[in-house]
Structure formats: C-alpha cells, structure tokens
Amino acid sequence: VQLQASGGGLVQSGGSLRLSCAASGSILDINAMGWYRQAPGKQRELVATISKSGYTIYTDSVKGRFTISRDNAKNTVWLQMNSLKPEDTAVYYCNAVSRLSFFNYWGQGTQVTVSS
C-alpha cells in the first residue's frame, strides 16, 4: 500500500486547510485510515481515524474543529481542519491499517504551519 498525502501549507490562526491522502496498491487490505501529527520535539500523536464503515475517532484537542471523511471507492481520506490554532502546527502523516495483519502504512508527511 502506498499513501500520497497533500494539502498542507501555511495559514493564519483561525484559518482552514484540507488534507488529502490517496491510497494505491493493495487497497483491499486496508481497514482504518487516518491522520497523525508530529510537532518538533514531540511524539507522533493520533489526530483522527475513520474505519471502512465510517466510524470516527478524534483526539480531544481537535474535536469540533476537524472532520475526517473517506471515500472507499476513491481510496481517499480527507481531513478538513477549521479554526486552526498555532498548536496545530506539525507534520501530518496519513496512516492506513491492514485489516488482516494490523500493519501500519504511512504516507510521506505534509507540513501544516499555523501562524498566530
């Protein structure tokens, strides 16, 4: 499975960005897809995840501001980020989990920078 992420950039506090991640390869192996982020000097953390059936999980700090969605036919997951804060600044990584082995696939990361 290969994951191609896009959509990061620089935005002012309060602004919005939309991240996209397209999966290719052994896509039938994929169950959950999601987004993680890693800020400088911090560990990578879960932002949001969505199962193939549409069940979603968000980390508390983004609830009500971020929305994850998925199109199984297009093998694509999106992360709509609204009301962005400087603390959202991080490299965002697309993630997909194998439904058989629970192996984690990772995209290349896309930088999101929120200026105050």
C-alpha positions as CSV (number, residue, x, y, z in Angstrom):
1,V,0.0,0.0,0.0
2,Q,1.3,3.5,-0.9
3,L,-0.2,6.6,0.6
4,Q,0.2,10.0,-1.1
5,A,-0.7,13.0,1.1
6,S,-1.2,16.6,0.0
7,G,-2.8,19.8,1.2
8,G,-0.5,21.2,3.9
9,G,0.7,24.7,4.0
10,L,0.9,28.0,5.9
11,V,-2.3,29.5,7.3
12,Q,-3.1,32.2,9.9
13,S,-4.7,31.3,13.2
14,G,-8.4,30.7,12.7
15,G,-8.0,29.6,9.1
16,S,-8.7,26.3,7.4
17,L,-6.8,23.7,5.5
18,R,-7.9,20.4,3.9
19,L,-5.5,17.5,3.7
20,S,-6.0,14.6,1.3
21,C,-4.5,11.2,1.2
22,A,-4.9,8.8,-1.7
23,A,-4.1,5.1,-1.3
24,S,-2.8,2.8,-4.0
25,G,-1.5,-0.7,-4.3
26,S,-3.1,-3.5,-2.1
27,I,-6.1,-1.3,-1.2
28,L,-8.3,-4.3,-0.4
29,D,-6.1,-4.9,2.6
30,I,-6.9,-1.5,4.2
31,N,-9.3,-1.1,7.0
32,A,-8.9,2.1,9.1
33,M,-7.4,5.2,7.6
34,G,-6.4,8.3,9.5
35,W,-4.1,11.1,10.3
36,Y,-1.3,11.5,12.8
37,R,0.8,14.5,13.5
38,Q,4.2,15.2,15.0
39,A,5.3,18.6,16.3
40,P,9.0,19.4,16.8
41,G,10.3,17.7,20.0
42,K,7.1,15.8,20.5
43,Q,5.9,12.3,19.8
44,R,3.7,11.4,16.9
45,E,0.0,11.5,18.0
46,L,-3.3,10.4,16.6
47,V,-5.4,13.2,15.2
48,A,-8.3,11.3,13.7
49,T,-9.2,8.0,12.2
50,I,-12.0,6.5,10.3
51,S,-13.0,2.9,9.7
52,K,-14.1,1.5,6.4
53,S,-17.7,1.7,7.7
54,G,-17.3,5.3,8.7
55,Y,-16.7,5.1,12.4
56,T,-14.6,8.0,13.5
57,I,-12.3,8.8,16.4
58,Y,-10.8,12.2,17.2
59,T,-8.3,13.3,19.7
60,D,-9.8,15.7,22.2
61,S,-7.9,18.8,21.1
62,V,-9.4,18.7,17.6
63,K,-13.0,17.7,18.3
64,G,-15.4,20.2,16.8
65,R,-12.7,21.7,14.6
66,F,-11.5,18.9,12.4
67,T,-13.6,16.5,10.3
68,I,-12.3,13.3,8.8
69,S,-14.0,11.7,5.8
70,R,-13.4,8.9,3.4
71,D,-14.4,7.7,0.0
72,N,-13.9,4.0,-0.2
73,A,-14.4,3.9,-4.0
74,K,-11.7,6.5,-4.5
75,N,-9.5,5.1,-1.7
76,T,-9.1,8.6,-0.4
77,V,-9.3,10.1,3.1
78,W,-9.6,13.8,3.8
79,L,-9.0,15.9,6.9
80,Q,-10.9,19.2,7.0
81,M,-9.2,21.4,9.5
82,N,-11.1,24.6,10.6
83,S,-10.4,27.1,13.3
84,L,-6.7,26.2,13.2
85,K,-4.5,27.2,16.1
86,P,-0.7,27.6,16.4
87,E,-0.6,24.4,18.4
88,D,-1.9,22.5,15.4
89,T,1.5,23.2,13.7
90,A,3.1,19.9,12.9
91,V,3.9,17.4,10.2
92,Y,0.8,15.5,9.4
93,Y,1.1,11.9,8.3
94,C,-1.5,9.8,6.6
95,N,-2.0,6.3,8.0
96,A,-3.7,3.1,6.9
97,V,-4.1,-0.1,8.8
98,S,-4.1,-3.5,7.3
99,R,-7.4,-5.4,8.0
100,L,-5.5,-8.7,8.2
101,S,-2.2,-8.0,9.9
102,F,-2.9,-4.6,11.5
103,F,0.3,-3.4,9.9
104,N,0.6,0.4,9.7
105,Y,1.3,2.0,6.4
106,W,2.5,5.6,6.4
107,G,2.5,8.5,3.9
108,Q,5.4,10.9,3.5
109,G,4.0,13.6,5.7
110,T,2.8,17.1,4.9
111,Q,3.7,20.3,6.9
112,V,1.0,22.3,8.4
113,T,2.0,25.7,9.9
114,V,-0.4,27.9,11.7
115,S,0.8,31.4,12.4
116,S,-0.5,33.5,15.3
